[in-house]
Amino acid sequence: MKKTGFLALSLLAAGVANAAVYDIGDINTVTFDSSVDTLTNTGGITDWDNSTLNINDGSNMTGVDLAGLGVTSWTSSSNGGAVTNWTNANLSGIALNFSGGNNQFRDDNWNGANLSGATFTVGNNQPFVSTNNSSFQNTDFSGTTFDFTYTTAGAFGFNAFGGDVGSDKLAGADFSDSVWLFTGTSDGDADAFNIGPGSTSIATKAFAADFSGADFSGVTDADTMGEIVANLGLIDGTTNVGAIYDSNTVLPTGFTTADLDAAGWQTIPEPSSLLLGVAGMGLMLRRRVRN
């Protein structure tokens, strides 16, 4: 056998040897890599916590189907140290409870992940905060509940989805019908959705994040809501191509759709308005034909 062929077989054998099957009922701590490892649930566990298999920060969870494994809740004390890759993972409908310190899911990559109908309960501030790695492009957060209780006074406030990650990191993200429960006080330093200096998370108007039907009535701090409105209204500090809202978007007391419009949010026309517009165009065309 040629040396090159022997080397290829050796590398292949090494890769197979490093592959592992992890059951979420195992008492173990691992850095999971979905490119070679397999995650199973032979015990039929629905409420998973890190008293059994503990997944380290920095794992590659690309394409992992936690919902498909029968997991309905996941409790962890992870603080989000190293970057974890959740690209195209399925966590739909799962109750995610993170009771550790700040910075849960810090710098994690969620591109294309399905978190529809999930519930995030975070016991402190700065969930999903980032420096330069997080991305939520085309992530499905539709119907997701974000229960972020701010319990510690300090300099950071509600930095949910905050940090400096560039202006395209929420392009195409779907937050429709999501529920926001930001409770507590930000001490005047709320940076929710502050995705970069003077910018938001929206790359272009066509790919603006969708907040139609989102319920913000549970945001108890006016500074936090003000940051959400302002930061999701601009892309580069000056261009109004903001997040999408509709008549079903619920705002807390003190905020109106006029505030969204002034900040540059996009409104979705009502179906009746669209029908009237189509009918009007049809009438115009009919008149032209007659003339």
N, C-alpha and C positions, 0 to 999 in steps of 0.2 A: 504494500500500500504506500502511496506517495505520502510525504510528510505533511503536505497541506491537507490531505484527506484525513489523516490521523489526527491532526490538530483540530479540524472541524468536528470530528466525532468526539474528541476529548472535551471540547467546549460544550457540545450538546449534552454529553453525559453529565457534566458539571451543572448545567442548567437544570436538568431533570432532578439531580440530586438535591439541589437547593429548593426545589418546589415543595410546598407543604400544604396539607389540608388541615384547616383549623375549624374546630367546632366551637360555637359560641358558648357552649356549656363547659369547655375546658378551663381549668384554673391555670392561666398562663398570661404573660404579657408579651406581645409581639409587635413588631413593625411589619404590618401587612403589606404585601405587594400583589395586587390583583393580576399583574402581568404574568406571574408564575404561581401564585398561591390561590387556594380555593377556600371559601368560607361556607360552612355547612351548619345545620341546626338539627341534628339527629334527635335531640331531646325534646323538640317541639317547644322551645322556650319562646314565650311571647313578651315577657317583661325582662329585658336584658340589662344587666348592669355590670360594672367593672369589678364585681366580686368574683366573676368568672373570667372569661376571656377579655383582656384589656387591650384595646388597640392603641398603640402609641401615636402621638402626634408625629407627623412626617410620614405617615403611611400612604400608600397609593391605593385609594379606594375606587379607582376608576371603574365605572360600570357595575359596581357591587349592588345587588338587589336585596337590600335589607327587608323591604316590604314583602318581597317574594319569598323570603325565608321564614315569614310568619311573625316577624318582630313587630309588635304594636307599640312598645315603649322602650326607650333606651336612656338609662341614667348614667351619667359620667361626671367626674370632677375635673375633666380635662380643661386646661387653661389655654390651649391653642398655642403651643410653643413653636414647633417647626411646621412648615407648610404641609398640609394634608391635601391630597388631590381627590376631589369628589366628582370629577367630570363624568357626566352621564349616569351617575349613581341614582338609585331609586329609594327614596326615603318617604314616599307619599303616605300620608295618613298616620305617621308615627309621632308619638308624644316624646319629644326630645327634652330631657331635663338635665341642665348643666348647673351644678351648684358650687362650682369651684370659685376661684378668684376672678379677676378681670380678664378681658381679652379672649373670651371663648371664640373659637374658630378664627383666630387671628391669622391673616395671610392665606387662608385656605382658598382653594380654587373650586368653584361650584359650576363651571360652565356646563350648560345643558342638563344639569341635574333636575330630578323631579322631586319637589318637596310639597306638592299640592296637598292641601288638607292637613299638613303636619302642624304640630304645635311646638314652638320653641319657648321653654321657660328658663330664663336666665336670672340668677340671683344677684347679679351685680351689673356694673356698667361696662360699656365698650364691647358688646358682642359684634362679631364680624368686622371689627376694626382692622385696618390694614396699613402697611407701609407701601409696598409696591408689588405685591404678588396676587392679592385677591382678585377674582374676576367672577362675575355673575351673568355673563352673556347668555341670553336665551334660557336662563334658569326659570323653572316653573314654581313660583311661590303662590299660585292662585289658591285662594281659600285658606291660606296658612295663617295661623294666629301667632303673633309675636308678643309674648308676655315678658317684658323687660322691666323688672322692678329695680329701681335705682336706690340703693340702701346706704351708700357710703358717700358722705360729702367730700369734695375734693376739687381738683383742678380740671378734671376731664369731663365730667358731666355725661350726658347721654351720647356717646360717640358711636351709636349703632350705625353700621355701614359707613363709618367715617374713616378718615385717613387720607393718604395721598397715593391714589392708585391710578390716576389718569382719568380721562373724560369718557372713556368708552366701556367701562367695566360693567355697566348695567344695561348695555345695549340689548334691546329685545327681551329684557326680563319681564316676566308676567307676575304682577302683584295684584291682579284683579280679585276682588272680593276678599282680600286679606283683612285681618283684624289686628289693630295696633293698640297695645296696652302698655304705654310708657308711663309708669306711675312713679312718683317721687318728685324730686326737684333737682334741677341741673346746676343750681347756683349761678345761673346766667351764662354758663359756658357749654351750651348744647351744640354739638357738631354733627347731628344726625344727617347722614347722606352728604357729608362734606367730602366728596370724592375728588380731592385735589384742590389746590389754592384757587379760590374764586370760580370753581367749576362744579359741574355735577357729573352724573353717571351716564349721561345720554350722548351718544356719538353723533347721531343725526336725527332729524325730525321723524324720519321713517322708522327709526329703531328706538323711539322713545319708550321708556319703561311704562308699563300699563298699570295704572292704579284705578281703573274704572271699578266702581262698586266697593272700593276699599273703605273700611270703617276706622276713622281716626278719632272717634269720639272718646276713646279710652286714653288718649294722650292728655295727661293732667297738667303738664307743665307748658306754659305758653311759650317760653323760650325754645323748647324742643320743637313744638309745632311750627314756630316761626322759622326755625332752621330748615325743617323739612320742606316747607313751602318755598322758601328762598333758594335752597340748594338744589331742589329738583326743578327749578324754573329756568335755570341758565346752564349753558354748556361751557362757556369760556369766560363767564363774568359779564358778558354783554349781549349774547345772542339768545333770544327767546325761542327755544325749541324744546320746551319742557315736557315733563311727564304728562301722561294721558289721564284725564278724569272724565266722568260723565254724571248724569243727574242722580245716580245711585251712590256716588261717593259721599260719605258722611264725614263732616268736619266737626271739630269740637266747638264749644261755645266761644264766640269771639272771632271766629274765622268764617269767611264767606267765599263763595265761588269767585267773587270779584277780586279777592286776594290772590286766588290761583291765577286768574286771568292776568292780573297786573304783574305777577311774577313770571309769566310766560308759559304756564301750563297749557296743554292742548285739551280742548273739549271734544268729545265724540258727539256728533249730531244724533238726535233722537230718531228712531226708526220712522216715526210719523213725519218728521221733517224731511228725511230722505225720500219718503214716498211722495210728499208734496213737491219736492224738488224734481223728482222724476216725472211726476204728472205735469208739472209746469213746463218742463222741457218738451214733453210729448205734445202739449197744447201749442207751444211755439212752433214746433216742427209741422204740426197739422195746419196751422195758419199759413206757414210758408208754402206748403204744398198747394193749398187752395189758391194762394195768390199767384 
